[in-house]
Amino acid sequence: MNKEWPLYEVFIRSKNGLEHRHVGSLHAADDQMALENARDVYTRRQEGVSIWVVESSQITASNPENQGELFEPAADKVYRHPTFYNLPDEVDHM
């Protein structure tokens, strides 16, 4: 049997970050192996606090060539822009 293992995308949240960032890809037989391999490969210096792995085949992505038709409808909703609201000085992370 010559079946290749599926490709996984790896996302790590660093100790200093608030979000997960894509750090690379790897092949694994299953989700648990992907998680363990991601830990071994991408967090050697113990810089991560959380790891996400997802099979590449499960990701649906937009095509950059179609950005106009996907993102232009949001341009006419001014209330979504942060400059529309007045925030108190105490709010730091907006």
PDB file of N, CA, C and O in Angstrom:
ATOM      1  N   MET A   1       0.850  -1.179   0.000  1.00  0.00           N
ATOM      2  CA  MET A   1       0.000   0.000   0.000  1.00  0.00           C
ATOM      3  C   MET A   1       0.895   1.242   0.000  1.00  0.00           C
ATOM      4  O   MET A   1       1.743   1.391   0.880  1.00  0.00           O
ATOM      5  N   ASN A   2       0.716   2.125  -0.969  1.00  0.00           N
ATOM      6  CA  ASN A   2       1.563   3.301  -1.135  1.00  0.00           C
ATOM      7  C   ASN A   2       0.716   4.563  -0.997  1.00  0.00           C
ATOM      8  O   ASN A   2       0.654   5.378  -1.917  1.00  0.00           O
ATOM      9  N   LYS A   3       0.076   4.718   0.133  1.00  0.00           N
ATOM     10  CA  LYS A   3      -0.764   5.890   0.363  1.00  0.00           C
ATOM     11  C   LYS A   3       0.029   6.953   1.118  1.00  0.00           C
ATOM     12  O   LYS A   3       0.646   6.677   2.147  1.00  0.00           O
ATOM     13  N   GLU A   4      -0.001   8.177   0.580  1.00  0.00           N
ATOM     14  CA  GLU A   4       0.696   9.272   1.256  1.00  0.00           C
ATOM     15  C   GLU A   4      -0.138   9.801   2.417  1.00  0.00           C
ATOM     16  O   GLU A   4      -1.367   9.823   2.352  1.00  0.00           O
ATOM     17  N   TRP A   5       0.528  10.219   3.457  1.00  0.00           N
ATOM     18  CA  TRP A   5      -0.151  10.839   4.588  1.00  0.00           C
ATOM     19  C   TRP A   5      -0.671  12.206   4.174  1.00  0.00           C
ATOM     20  O   TRP A   5      -0.061  12.874   3.339  1.00  0.00           O
ATOM     21  N   PRO A   6      -1.792  12.629   4.747  1.00  0.00           N
ATOM     22  CA  PRO A   6      -2.335  13.948   4.381  1.00  0.00           C
ATOM     23  C   PRO A   6      -1.440  15.087   4.870  1.00  0.00           C
ATOM     24  O   PRO A   6      -0.683  14.949   5.830  1.00  0.00           O
ATOM     25  N   LEU A   7      -1.558  16.199   4.181  1.00  0.00           N
ATOM     26  CA  LEU A   7      -0.812  17.405   4.528  1.00  0.00           C
ATOM     27  C   LEU A   7      -1.616  18.212   5.537  1.00  0.00           C
ATOM     28  O   LEU A   7      -2.817  18.415   5.358  1.00  0.00           O
ATOM     29  N   TYR A   8      -0.956  18.675   6.601  1.00  0.00           N
ATOM     30  CA  TYR A   8      -1.569  19.503   7.641  1.00  0.00           C
ATOM     31  C   TYR A   8      -0.918  20.875   7.647  1.00  0.00           C
ATOM     32  O   TYR A   8       0.284  21.010   7.418  1.00  0.00           O
ATOM     33  N   GLU A   9      -1.732  21.892   7.913  1.00  0.00           N
ATOM     34  CA  GLU A   9      -1.228  23.242   8.129  1.00  0.00           C
ATOM     35  C   GLU A   9      -1.132  23.452   9.635  1.00  0.00           C
ATOM     36  O   GLU A   9      -2.002  23.015  10.388  1.00  0.00           O
ATOM     37  N   VAL A  10      -0.061  24.130  10.070  1.00  0.00           N
ATOM     38  CA  VAL A  10       0.218  24.286  11.498  1.00  0.00           C
ATOM     39  C   VAL A  10       0.145  25.764  11.867  1.00  0.00           C
ATOM     40  O   VAL A  10       0.724  26.618  11.194  1.00  0.00           O
ATOM     41  N   PHE A  11      -0.577  26.047  12.947  1.00  0.00           N
ATOM     42  CA  PHE A  11      -0.729  27.400  13.472  1.00  0.00           C
ATOM     43  C   PHE A  11      -0.301  27.388  14.936  1.00  0.00           C
ATOM     44  O   PHE A  11      -0.724  26.521  15.701  1.00  0.00           O
ATOM     45  N   ILE A  12       0.537  28.348  15.328  1.00  0.00           N
ATOM     46  CA  ILE A  12       1.061  28.426  16.695  1.00  0.00           C
ATOM     47  C   ILE A  12       0.677  29.778  17.297  1.00  0.00           C
ATOM     48  O   ILE A  12       0.751  30.813  16.635  1.00  0.00           O
ATOM     49  N   ARG A  13       0.273  29.747  18.546  1.00  0.00           N
ATOM     50  CA  ARG A  13       0.083  30.998  19.307  1.00  0.00           C
ATOM     51  C   ARG A  13       1.284  31.136  20.230  1.00  0.00           C
ATOM     52  O   ARG A  13       1.548  30.262  21.056  1.00  0.00           O
ATOM     53  N   SER A  14       1.999  32.228  20.085  1.00  0.00           N
ATOM     54  CA  SER A  14       3.196  32.452  20.903  1.00  0.00           C
ATOM     55  C   SER A  14       2.812  32.978  22.282  1.00  0.00           C
ATOM     56  O   SER A  14       1.675  33.393  22.508  1.00  0.00           O
ATOM     57  N   LYS A  15       3.759  32.956  23.182  1.00  0.00           N
ATOM     58  CA  LYS A  15       3.523  33.465  24.539  1.00  0.00           C
ATOM     59  C   LYS A  15       3.181  34.944  24.525  1.00  0.00           C
ATOM     60  O   LYS A  15       2.442  35.418  25.388  1.00  0.00           O
ATOM     61  N   ASN A  16       3.711  35.675  23.555  1.00  0.00           N
ATOM     62  CA  ASN A  16       3.500  37.114  23.492  1.00  0.00           C
ATOM     63  C   ASN A  16       2.348  37.511  22.581  1.00  0.00           C
ATOM     64  O   ASN A  16       2.027  38.695  22.479  1.00  0.00           O
ATOM     65  N   GLY A  17       1.720  36.547  21.918  1.00  0.00           N
ATOM     66  CA  GLY A  17       0.697  36.884  20.937  1.00  0.00           C
ATOM     67  C   GLY A  17      -0.711  36.618  21.415  1.00  0.00           C
ATOM     68  O   GLY A  17      -0.940  35.887  22.378  1.00  0.00           O
ATOM     69  N   LEU A  18      -1.647  37.233  20.714  1.00  0.00           N
ATOM     70  CA  LEU A  18      -3.057  37.022  21.008  1.00  0.00           C
ATOM     71  C   LEU A  18      -3.721  36.151  19.951  1.00  0.00           C
ATOM     72  O   LEU A  18      -4.875  35.754  20.113  1.00  0.00           O
ATOM     73  N   GLU A  19      -3.006  35.849  18.872  1.00  0.00           N
ATOM     74  CA  GLU A  19      -3.597  35.088  17.783  1.00  0.00           C
ATOM     75  C   GLU A  19      -2.655  33.974  17.334  1.00  0.00           C
ATOM     76  O   GLU A  19      -1.450  34.021  17.581  1.00  0.00           O
ATOM     77  N   HIS A  20      -3.221  32.989  16.678  1.00  0.00           N
ATOM     78  CA  HIS A  20      -2.431  31.907  16.094  1.00  0.00           C
ATOM     79  C   HIS A  20      -1.905  32.375  14.740  1.00  0.00           C
ATOM     80  O   HIS A  20      -2.602  33.071  14.001  1.00  0.00           O
ATOM     81  N   ARG A  21      -0.681  31.990  14.422  1.00  0.00           N
ATOM     82  CA  ARG A  21      -0.058  32.343  13.139  1.00  0.00           C
ATOM     83  C   ARG A  21       0.361  31.083  12.418  1.00  0.00           C
ATOM     84  O   ARG A  21       0.824  30.119  13.028  1.00  0.00           O
ATOM     85  N   HIS A  22       0.190  31.109  11.114  1.00  0.00           N
ATOM     86  CA  HIS A  22       0.604  29.967  10.300  1.00  0.00           C
ATOM     87  C   HIS A  22       2.124  29.889  10.299  1.00  0.00           C
ATOM     88  O   HIS A  22       2.803  30.867   9.985  1.00  0.00           O
ATOM     89  N   VAL A  23       2.657  28.717  10.653  1.00  0.00           N
ATOM     90  CA  VAL A  23       4.110  28.570  10.740  1.00  0.00           C
ATOM     91  C   VAL A  23       4.657  27.553   9.752  1.00  0.00           C
ATOM     92  O   VAL A  23       5.866  27.507   9.524  1.00  0.00           O
ATOM     93  N   GLY A  24       3.797  26.742   9.167  1.00  0.00           N
ATOM     94  CA  GLY A  24       4.286  25.765   8.212  1.00  0.00           C
ATOM     95  C   GLY A  24       3.320  24.626   8.000  1.00  0.00           C
ATOM     96  O   GLY A  24       2.159  24.677   8.408  1.00  0.00           O
ATOM     97  N   SER A  25       3.831  23.591   7.348  1.00  0.00           N
ATOM     98  CA  SER A  25       3.028  22.430   6.991  1.00  0.00           C
ATOM     99  C   SER A  25       3.801  21.167   7.309  1.00  0.00           C
ATOM    100  O   SER A  25       5.027  21.184   7.418  1.00  0.00           O
ATOM    101  N   LEU A  26       3.069  20.066   7.458  1.00  0.00           N
ATOM    102  CA  LEU A  26       3.712  18.772   7.652  1.00  0.00           C
ATOM    103  C   LEU A  26       2.739  17.664   7.276  1.00  0.00           C
ATOM    104  O   LEU A  26       1.526  17.871   7.238  1.00  0.00           O
ATOM    105  N   HIS A  27       3.286  16.483   7.000  1.00  0.00           N
ATOM    106  CA  HIS A  27       2.474  15.312   6.707  1.00  0.00           C
ATOM    107  C   HIS A  27       2.378  14.470   7.976  1.00  0.00           C
ATOM    108  O   HIS A  27       3.345  14.355   8.729  1.00  0.00           O
ATOM    109  N   ALA A  28       1.202  13.883   8.206  1.00  0.00           N
ATOM    110  CA  ALA A  28       1.004  13.017   9.367  1.00  0.00           C
ATOM    111  C   ALA A  28      -0.097  12.009   9.054  1.00  0.00           C
ATOM    112  O   ALA A  28      -0.945  12.240   8.192  1.00  0.00           O
ATOM    113  N   ALA A  29      -0.066  10.882   9.774  1.00  0.00           N
ATOM    114  CA  ALA A  29      -1.049   9.828   9.548  1.00  0.00           C
ATOM    115  C   ALA A  29      -2.429  10.209  10.075  1.00  0.00           C
ATOM    116  O   ALA A  29      -3.442   9.794   9.513  1.00  0.00           O
ATOM    117  N   ASP A  30      -2.476  11.004  11.161  1.00  0.00           N
ATOM    118  CA  ASP A  30      -3.759  11.402  11.743  1.00  0.00           C
ATOM    119  C   ASP A  30      -3.582  12.709  12.517  1.00  0.00           C
ATOM    120  O   ASP A  30      -2.479  13.249  12.605  1.00  0.00           O
ATOM    121  N   ASP A  31      -4.693  13.208  13.077  1.00  0.00           N
ATOM    122  CA  ASP A  31      -4.684  14.502  13.774  1.00  0.00           C
ATOM    123  C   ASP A  31      -3.730  14.509  14.966  1.00  0.00           C
ATOM    124  O   ASP A  31      -2.989  15.472  15.163  1.00  0.00           O
ATOM    125  N   GLN A  32      -3.747  13.438  15.760  1.00  0.00           N
ATOM    126  CA  GLN A  32      -2.900  13.385  16.949  1.00  0.00           C
ATOM    127  C   GLN A  32      -1.423  13.395  16.575  1.00  0.00           C
ATOM    128  O   GLN A  32      -0.622  14.081  17.210  1.00  0.00           O
ATOM    129  N   MET A  33      -1.063  12.635  15.544  1.00  0.00           N
ATOM    130  CA  MET A  33       0.330  12.625  15.098  1.00  0.00           C
ATOM    131  C   MET A  33       0.720  14.005  14.570  1.00  0.00           C
ATOM    132  O   MET A  33       1.837  14.467  14.804  1.00  0.00           O
ATOM    133  N   ALA A  34      -0.191  14.658  13.864  1.00  0.00           N
ATOM    134  CA  ALA A  34       0.088  16.002  13.346  1.00  0.00           C
ATOM    135  C   ALA A  34       0.346  16.975  14.489  1.00  0.00           C
ATOM    136  O   ALA A  34       1.257  17.800  14.412  1.00  0.00           O
ATOM    137  N   LEU A  35      -0.450  16.882  15.542  1.00  0.00           N
ATOM    138  CA  LEU A  35      -0.276  17.758  16.698  1.00  0.00           C
ATOM    139  C   LEU A  35       1.067  17.510  17.380  1.00  0.00           C
ATOM    140  O   LEU A  35       1.776  18.458  17.716  1.00  0.00           O
ATOM    141  N   GLU A  36       1.413  16.262  17.582  1.00  0.00           N
ATOM    142  CA  GLU A  36       2.683  15.928  18.230  1.00  0.00           C
ATOM    143  C   GLU A  36       3.877  16.316  17.359  1.00  0.00           C
ATOM    144  O   GLU A  36       4.872  16.837  17.864  1.00  0.00           O
ATOM    145  N   ASN A  37       3.782  16.063  16.053  1.00  0.00           N
ATOM    146  CA  ASN A  37       4.879  16.443  15.159  1.00  0.00           C
ATOM    147  C   ASN A  37       5.021  17.961  15.076  1.00  0.00           C
ATOM    148  O   ASN A  37       6.135  18.480  15.014  1.00  0.00           O
ATOM    149  N   ALA A  38       3.904  18.664  15.076  1.00  0.00           N
ATOM    150  CA  ALA A  38       3.948  20.134  15.053  1.00  0.00           C
ATOM    151  C   ALA A  38       4.638  20.659  16.297  1.00  0.00           C
ATOM    152  O   ALA A  38       5.442  21.589  16.225  1.00  0.00           O
ATOM    153  N   ARG A  39       4.323  20.063  17.437  1.00  0.00           N
ATOM    154  CA  ARG A  39       4.986  20.460  18.692  1.00  0.00           C
ATOM    155  C   ARG A  39       6.493  20.240  18.579  1.00  0.00           C
ATOM    156  O   ARG A  39       7.276  21.119  18.940  1.00  0.00           O
ATOM    157  N   ASP A  40       6.901  19.076  18.082  1.00  0.00           N
ATOM    158  CA  ASP A  40       8.320  18.743  17.987  1.00  0.00           C
ATOM    159  C   ASP A  40       9.061  19.620  16.981  1.00  0.00           C
ATOM    160  O   ASP A  40      10.207  20.003  17.215  1.00  0.00           O
ATOM    161  N   VAL A  41       8.419  19.933  15.877  1.00  0.00           N
ATOM    162  CA  VAL A  41       9.088  20.667  14.797  1.00  0.00           C
ATOM    163  C   VAL A  41       9.037  22.184  14.998  1.00  0.00           C
ATOM    164  O   VAL A  41      10.029  22.875  14.767  1.00  0.00           O
ATOM    165  N   TYR A  42       7.884  22.699  15.428  1.00  0.00           N
ATOM    166  CA  TYR A  42       7.683  24.152  15.423  1.00  0.00           C
ATOM    167  C   TYR A  42       7.759  24.823  16.787  1.00  0.00           C
ATOM    168  O   TYR A  42       7.669  26.048  16.863  1.00  0.00           O
ATOM    169  N   THR A  43       7.921  24.065  17.864  1.00  0.00           N
ATOM    170  CA  THR A  43       8.019  24.707  19.183  1.00  0.00           C
ATOM    171  C   THR A  43       9.219  24.160  19.950  1.00  0.00           C
ATOM    172  O   THR A  43       9.111  23.867  21.141  1.00  0.00           O
ATOM    173  N   ARG A  44      10.337  24.022  19.293  1.00  0.00           N
ATOM    174  CA  ARG A  44      11.536  23.469  19.924  1.00  0.00           C
ATOM    175  C   ARG A  44      12.056  24.329  21.056  1.00  0.00           C
ATOM    176  O   ARG A  44      12.658  23.818  22.001  1.00  0.00           O
ATOM    177  N   ARG A  45      11.831  25.621  20.971  1.00  0.00           N
ATOM    178  CA  ARG A  45      12.344  26.540  22.008  1.00  0.00           C
ATOM    179  C   ARG A  45      11.254  26.918  22.999  1.00  0.00           C
ATOM    180  O   ARG A  45      11.385  27.913  23.713  1.00  0.00           O
ATOM    181  N   GLN A  46      10.195  26.146  23.051  1.00  0.00           N
ATOM    182  CA  GLN A  46       9.081  26.350  23.978  1.00  0.00           C
ATOM    183  C   GLN A  46       8.460  27.738  23.851  1.00  0.00           C
ATOM    184  O   GLN A  46       8.064  28.345  24.846  1.00  0.00           O
ATOM    185  N   GLU A  47       8.379  28.235  22.613  1.00  0.00           N
ATOM    186  CA  GLU A  47       7.825  29.568  22.406  1.00  0.00           C
ATOM    187  C   GLU A  47       6.306  29.563  22.245  1.00  0.00           C
ATOM    188  O   GLU A  47       5.699  30.633  22.257  1.00  0.00           O
ATOM    189  N   GLY A  48       5.677  28.408  22.098  1.00  0.00           N
ATOM    190  CA  GLY A  48       4.239  28.357  21.874  1.00  0.00           C
ATOM    191  C   GLY A  48       3.446  28.036  23.123  1.00  0.00           C
ATOM    192  O   GLY A  48       3.941  27.388  24.044  1.00  0.00           O
ATOM    193  N   VAL A  49       2.195  28.504  23.139  1.00  0.00           N
ATOM    194  CA  VAL A  49       1.284  28.155  24.226  1.00  0.00           C
ATOM    195  C   VAL A  49       0.068  27.390  23.702  1.00  0.00           C
ATOM    196  O   VAL A  49      -0.698  26.827  24.483  1.00  0.00           O
ATOM    197  N   SER A  50      -0.105  27.372  22.383  1.00  0.00           N
ATOM    198  CA  SER A  50      -1.230  26.668  21.784  1.00  0.00           C
ATOM    199  C   SER A  50      -0.882  26.307  20.342  1.00  0.00           C
ATOM    200  O   SER A  50      -0.223  27.075  19.642  1.00  0.00           O
ATOM    201  N   ILE A  51      -1.330  25.135  19.910  1.00  0.00           N
ATOM    202  CA  ILE A  51      -1.074  24.669  18.546  1.00  0.00           C
ATOM    203  C   ILE A  51      -2.397  24.262  17.916  1.00  0.00           C
ATOM    204  O   ILE A  51      -3.206  23.574  18.539  1.00  0.00           O
ATOM    205  N   TRP A  52      -2.611  24.689  16.685  1.00  0.00           N
ATOM    206  CA  TRP A  52      -3.726  24.219  15.884  1.00  0.00           C
ATOM    207  C   TRP A  52      -3.145  23.477  14.695  1.00  0.00           C
ATOM    208  O   TRP A  52      -2.179  23.948  14.095  1.00  0.00           O
ATOM    209  N   VAL A  53      -3.701  22.336  14.340  1.00  0.00           N
ATOM    210  CA  VAL A  53      -3.368  21.651  13.095  1.00  0.00           C
ATOM    211  C   VAL A  53      -4.676  21.377  12.362  1.00  0.00           C
ATOM    212  O   VAL A  53      -5.678  21.010  12.976  1.00  0.00           O
ATOM    213  N   VAL A  54      -4.659  21.554  11.065  1.00  0.00           N
ATOM    214  CA  VAL A  54      -5.852  21.305  10.251  1.00  0.00           C
ATOM    215  C   VAL A  54      -5.395  20.725   8.919  1.00  0.00           C
ATOM    216  O   VAL A  54      -4.419  21.187   8.327  1.00  0.00           O
ATOM    217  N   GLU A  55      -6.116  19.704   8.457  1.00  0.00           N
ATOM    218  CA  GLU A  55      -5.773  19.131   7.157  1.00  0.00           C
ATOM    219  C   GLU A  55      -5.936  20.198   6.083  1.00  0.00           C
ATOM    220  O   GLU A  55      -6.943  20.904   6.042  1.00  0.00           O
ATOM    221  N   SER A  56      -4.958  20.304   5.236  1.00  0.00           N
ATOM    222  CA  SER A  56      -4.993  21.308   4.169  1.00  0.00           C
ATOM    223  C   SER A  56      -6.237  21.159   3.302  1.00  0.00           C
ATOM    224  O   SER A  56      -6.786  22.154   2.827  1.00  0.00           O
ATOM    225  N   SER A  57      -6.678  19.938   3.095  1.00  0.00           N
ATOM    226  CA  SER A  57      -7.847  19.697   2.242  1.00  0.00           C
ATOM    227  C   SER A  57      -9.132  20.248   2.856  1.00  0.00           C
ATOM    228  O   SER A  57     -10.133  20.388   2.153  1.00  0.00           O
ATOM    229  N   GLN A  58      -9.127  20.565   4.155  1.00  0.00           N
ATOM    230  CA  GLN A  58     -10.307  21.083   4.835  1.00  0.00           C
ATOM    231  C   GLN A  58     -10.378  22.610   4.829  1.00  0.00           C
ATOM    232  O   GLN A  58     -11.351  23.186   5.316  1.00  0.00           O
ATOM    233  N   ILE A  59      -9.364  23.262   4.285  1.00  0.00           N
ATOM    234  CA  ILE A  59      -9.325  24.725   4.245  1.00  0.00           C
ATOM    235  C   ILE A  59      -9.938  25.213   2.941  1.00  0.00           C
ATOM    236  O   ILE A  59      -9.576  24.753   1.858  1.00  0.00           O
ATOM    237  N   THR A  60     -10.862  26.144   3.060  1.00  0.00           N
ATOM    238  CA  THR A  60     -11.445  26.793   1.895  1.00  0.00           C
ATOM    239  C   THR A  60     -10.915  28.217   1.866  1.00  0.00           C
ATOM    240  O   THR A  60     -11.029  28.949   2.849  1.00  0.00           O
ATOM    241  N   ALA A  61     -10.343  28.604   0.753  1.00  0.00           N
ATOM    242  CA  ALA A  61      -9.709  29.919   0.656  1.00  0.00           C
ATOM    243  C   ALA A  61     -10.257  30.686  -0.541  1.00  0.00           C
ATOM    244  O   ALA A  61     -10.679  30.103  -1.539  1.00  0.00           O
ATOM    245  N   SER A  62     -10.237  31.991  -0.415  1.00  0.00           N
ATOM    246  CA  SER A  62     -10.635  32.839  -1.533  1.00  0.00           C
ATOM    247  C   SER A  62      -9.479  32.953  -2.514  1.00  0.00           C
ATOM    248  O   SER A  62      -8.323  32.720  -2.161  1.00  0.00           O
ATOM    249  N   ASN A  63      -9.803  33.312  -3.740  1.00  0.00           N
ATOM    250  CA  ASN A  63      -8.804  33.520  -4.780  1.00  0.00           C
ATOM    251  C   ASN A  63      -8.462  35.007  -4.821  1.00  0.00           C
ATOM    252  O   ASN A  63      -9.359  35.831  -5.001  1.00  0.00           O
ATOM    253  N   PRO A  64      -7.178  35.376  -4.657  1.00  0.00           N
ATOM    254  CA  PRO A  64      -6.816  36.801  -4.676  1.00  0.00           C
ATOM    255  C   PRO A  64      -7.253  37.525  -5.951  1.00  0.00           C
ATOM    256  O   PRO A  64      -7.461  38.738  -5.928  1.00  0.00           O
ATOM    257  N   GLU A  65      -7.395  36.800  -7.055  1.00  0.00           N
ATOM    258  CA  GLU A  65      -7.840  37.420  -8.302  1.00  0.00           C
ATOM    259  C   GLU A  65      -9.286  37.905  -8.215  1.00  0.00           C
ATOM    260  O   GLU A  65      -9.700  38.771  -8.985  1.00  0.00           O
ATOM    261  N   ASN A  66     -10.055  37.344  -7.274  1.00  0.00           N
ATOM    262  CA  ASN A  66     -11.461  37.719  -7.121  1.00  0.00           C
ATOM    263  C   ASN A  66     -11.689  38.634  -5.926  1.00  0.00           C
ATOM    264  O   ASN A  66     -12.801  38.695  -5.401  1.00  0.00           O
ATOM    265  N   GLN A  67     -10.668  39.339  -5.493  1.00  0.00           N
ATOM    266  CA  GLN A  67     -10.800  40.155  -4.292  1.00  0.00           C
ATOM    267  C   GLN A  67     -11.840  41.253  -4.437  1.00  0.00           C
ATOM    268  O   GLN A  67     -12.510  41.588  -3.461  1.00  0.00           O
ATOM    269  N   GLY A  68     -11.993  41.813  -5.607  1.00  0.00           N
ATOM    270  CA  GLY A  68     -12.963  42.887  -5.804  1.00  0.00           C
ATOM    271  C   GLY A  68     -14.368  42.455  -5.482  1.00  0.00           C
ATOM    272  O   GLY A  68     -15.041  43.089  -4.670  1.00  0.00           O
ATOM    273  N   GLU A  69     -14.821  41.395  -6.098  1.00  0.00           N
ATOM    274  CA  GLU A  69     -16.194  40.950  -5.880  1.00  0.00           C
ATOM    275  C   GLU A  69     -16.422  40.415  -4.471  1.00  0.00           C
ATOM    276  O   GLU A  69     -17.558  40.393  -3.997  1.00  0.00           O
ATOM    277  N   LEU A  70     -15.365  39.986  -3.799  1.00  0.00           N
ATOM    278  CA  LEU A  70     -15.509  39.458  -2.445  1.00  0.00           C
ATOM    279  C   LEU A  70     -15.498  40.565  -1.390  1.00  0.00           C
ATOM    280  O   LEU A  70     -16.273  40.515  -0.434  1.00  0.00           O
ATOM    281  N   PHE A  71     -14.618  41.572  -1.558  1.00  0.00           N
ATOM    282  CA  PHE A  71     -14.421  42.566  -0.504  1.00  0.00           C
ATOM    283  C   PHE A  71     -15.088  43.913  -0.756  1.00  0.00           C
ATOM    284  O   PHE A  71     -15.313  44.657   0.198  1.00  0.00           O
ATOM    285  N   GLU A  72     -15.410  44.253  -1.987  1.00  0.00           N
ATOM    286  CA  GLU A  72     -15.995  45.565  -2.268  1.00  0.00           C
ATOM    287  C   GLU A  72     -17.343  45.801  -1.596  1.00  0.00           C
ATOM    288  O   GLU A  72     -17.603  46.935  -1.193  1.00  0.00           O
ATOM    289  N   PRO A  73     -18.222  44.803  -1.447  1.00  0.00           N
ATOM    290  CA  PRO A  73     -19.509  45.088  -0.777  1.00  0.00           C
ATOM    291  C   PRO A  73     -19.356  45.624   0.640  1.00  0.00           C
ATOM    292  O   PRO A  73     -20.254  46.310   1.127  1.00  0.00           O
ATOM    293  N   ALA A  74     -18.265  45.339   1.307  1.00  0.00           N
ATOM    294  CA  ALA A  74     -18.060  45.830   2.671  1.00  0.00           C
ATOM    295  C   ALA A  74     -17.681  47.310   2.703  1.00  0.00           C
ATOM    296  O   ALA A  74     -17.786  47.947   3.752  1.00  0.00           O
ATOM    297  N   ALA A  75     -17.245  47.862   1.584  1.00  0.00           N
ATOM    298  CA  ALA A  75     -16.783  49.252   1.549  1.00  0.00           C
ATOM    299  C   ALA A  75     -17.908  50.249   1.791  1.00  0.00           C
ATOM    300  O   ALA A  75     -17.650  51.368   2.235  1.00  0.00           O
ATOM    301  N   ASP A  76     -19.144  49.869   1.509  1.00  0.00           N
ATOM    302  CA  ASP A  76     -20.240  50.816   1.677  1.00  0.00           C
ATOM    303  C   ASP A  76     -20.873  50.762   3.070  1.00  0.00           C
ATOM    304  O   ASP A  76     -21.924  51.368   3.282  1.00  0.00           O
ATOM    305  N   LYS A  77     -20.279  50.074   3.995  1.00  0.00           N
ATOM    306  CA  LYS A  77     -20.796  49.968   5.365  1.00  0.00           C
ATOM    307  C   LYS A  77     -19.875  50.747   6.305  1.00  0.00           C
ATOM    308  O   LYS A  77     -19.042  50.162   6.998  1.00  0.00           O
ATOM    309  N   VAL A  78     -20.034  52.071   6.321  1.00  0.00           N
ATOM    310  CA  VAL A  78     -19.130  52.923   7.080  1.00  0.00           C
ATOM    311  C   VAL A  78     -19.154  52.638   8.575  1.00  0.00           C
ATOM    312  O   VAL A  78     -18.166  52.877   9.269  1.00  0.00           O
ATOM    313  N   TYR A  79     -20.271  52.129   9.070  1.00  0.00           N
ATOM    314  CA  TYR A  79     -20.360  51.839  10.501  1.00  0.00           C
ATOM    315  C   TYR A  79     -19.399  50.728  10.924  1.00  0.00           C
ATOM    316  O   TYR A  79     -19.168  50.547  12.120  1.00  0.00           O
ATOM    317  N   ARG A  80     -18.845  49.997   9.993  1.00  0.00           N
ATOM    318  CA  ARG A  80     -17.882  48.939  10.321  1.00  0.00           C
ATOM    319  C   ARG A  80     -16.469  49.471  10.512  1.00  0.00           C
ATOM    320  O   ARG A  80     -15.604  48.757  11.022  1.00  0.00           O
ATOM    321  N   HIS A  81     -16.228  50.687  10.118  1.00  0.00           N
ATOM    322  CA  HIS A  81     -14.899  51.271  10.242  1.00  0.00           C
ATOM    323  C   HIS A  81     -14.681  51.775  11.663  1.00  0.00           C
ATOM    324  O   HIS A  81     -15.567  52.428  12.214  1.00  0.00           O
ATOM    325  N   PRO A  82     -13.541  51.496  12.270  1.00  0.00           N
ATOM    326  CA  PRO A  82     -13.313  51.898  13.653  1.00  0.00           C
ATOM    327  C   PRO A  82     -13.292  53.410  13.855  1.00  0.00           C
ATOM    328  O   PRO A  82     -13.489  53.883  14.974  1.00  0.00           O
ATOM    329  N   THR A  83     -13.058  54.166  12.801  1.00  0.00           N
ATOM    330  CA  THR A  83     -13.018  55.627  12.939  1.00  0.00           C
ATOM    331  C   THR A  83     -14.412  56.201  13.158  1.00  0.00           C
ATOM    332  O   THR A  83     -14.540  57.379  13.490  1.00  0.00           O
ATOM    333  N   PHE A  84     -15.440  55.414  12.983  1.00  0.00           N
ATOM    334  CA  PHE A  84     -16.820  55.860  13.136  1.00  0.00           C
ATOM    335  C   PHE A  84     -17.194  56.009  14.612  1.00  0.00           C
ATOM    336  O   PHE A  84     -18.135  56.729  14.944  1.00  0.00           O
ATOM    337  N   TYR A  85     -16.456  55.327  15.502  1.00  0.00           N
ATOM    338  CA  TYR A  85     -16.783  55.311  16.929  1.00  0.00           C
ATOM    339  C   TYR A  85     -15.754  56.093  17.737  1.00  0.00           C
ATOM    340  O   TYR A  85     -14.568  56.108  17.406  1.00  0.00           O
ATOM    341  N   ASN A  86     -16.222  56.740  18.799  1.00  0.00           N
ATOM    342  CA  ASN A  86     -15.328  57.408  19.736  1.00  0.00           C
ATOM    343  C   ASN A  86     -15.049  56.449  20.884  1.00  0.00           C
ATOM    344  O   ASN A  86     -15.976  55.994  21.554  1.00  0.00           O
ATOM    345  N   LEU A  87     -13.780  56.141  21.114  1.00  0.00           N
ATOM    346  CA  LEU A  87     -13.398  55.223  22.185  1.00  0.00           C
ATOM    347  C   LEU A  87     -12.760  55.998  23.330  1.00  0.00           C
ATOM    348  O   LEU A  87     -12.047  56.975  23.100  1.00  0.00           O
ATOM    349  N   PRO A  88     -13.014  55.569  24.552  1.00  0.00           N
ATOM    350  CA  PRO A  88     -12.366  56.219  25.689  1.00  0.00           C
ATOM    351  C   PRO A  88     -10.862  55.965  25.659  1.00  0.00           C
ATOM    352  O   PRO A  88     -10.406  54.976  25.083  1.00  0.00           O
ATOM    353  N   ASP A  89     -10.100  56.850  26.274  1.00  0.00           N
ATOM    354  CA  ASP A  89      -8.645  56.741  26.291  1.00  0.00           C
ATOM    355  C   ASP A  89      -8.178  55.469  26.991  1.00  0.00           C
ATOM    356  O   ASP A  89      -7.078  54.990  26.716  1.00  0.00           O
ATOM    357  N   GLU A  90      -8.991  54.913  27.889  1.00  0.00           N
ATOM    358  CA  GLU A  90      -8.585  53.727  28.644  1.00  0.00           C
ATOM    359  C   GLU A  90      -8.551  52.459  27.784  1.00  0.00           C
ATOM    360  O   GLU A  90      -7.960  51.458  28.191  1.00  0.00           O
ATOM    361  N   VAL A  91      -9.168  52.487  26.616  1.00  0.00           N
ATOM    362  CA  VAL A  91      -9.198  51.318  25.750  1.00  0.00           C
ATOM    363  C   VAL A  91      -7.892  51.272  24.969  1.00  0.00           C
ATOM    364  O   VAL A  91      -7.608  52.158  24.163  1.00  0.00           O
ATOM    365  N   ASP A  92      -7.091  50.216  25.219  1.00  0.00           N
ATOM    366  CA  ASP A  92      -5.766  50.134  24.605  1.00  0.00           C
ATOM    367  C   ASP A  92      -5.708  49.238  23.356  1.00  0.00           C
ATOM    368  O   ASP A  92      -5.020  49.585  22.396  1.00  0.00           O
ATOM    369  N   HIS A  93      -6.399  48.120  23.345  1.00  0.00           N
ATOM    370  CA  HIS A  93      -6.200  47.100  22.307  1.00  0.00           C
ATOM    371  C   HIS A  93      -7.295  47.104  21.249  1.00  0.00           C
ATOM    372  O   HIS A  93      -7.880  46.060  20.958  1.00  0.00           O
ATOM    373  N   MET A  94      -7.571  48.249  20.681  1.00  0.00           N
ATOM    374  CA  MET A  94      -8.570  48.320  19.618  1.00  0.00           C
ATOM    375  C   MET A  94      -7.929  48.783  18.342  1.00  0.00           C
ATOM    376  O   MET A  94      -8.605  48.910  17.322  1.00  0.00           O
TER     377      MET A  94
END
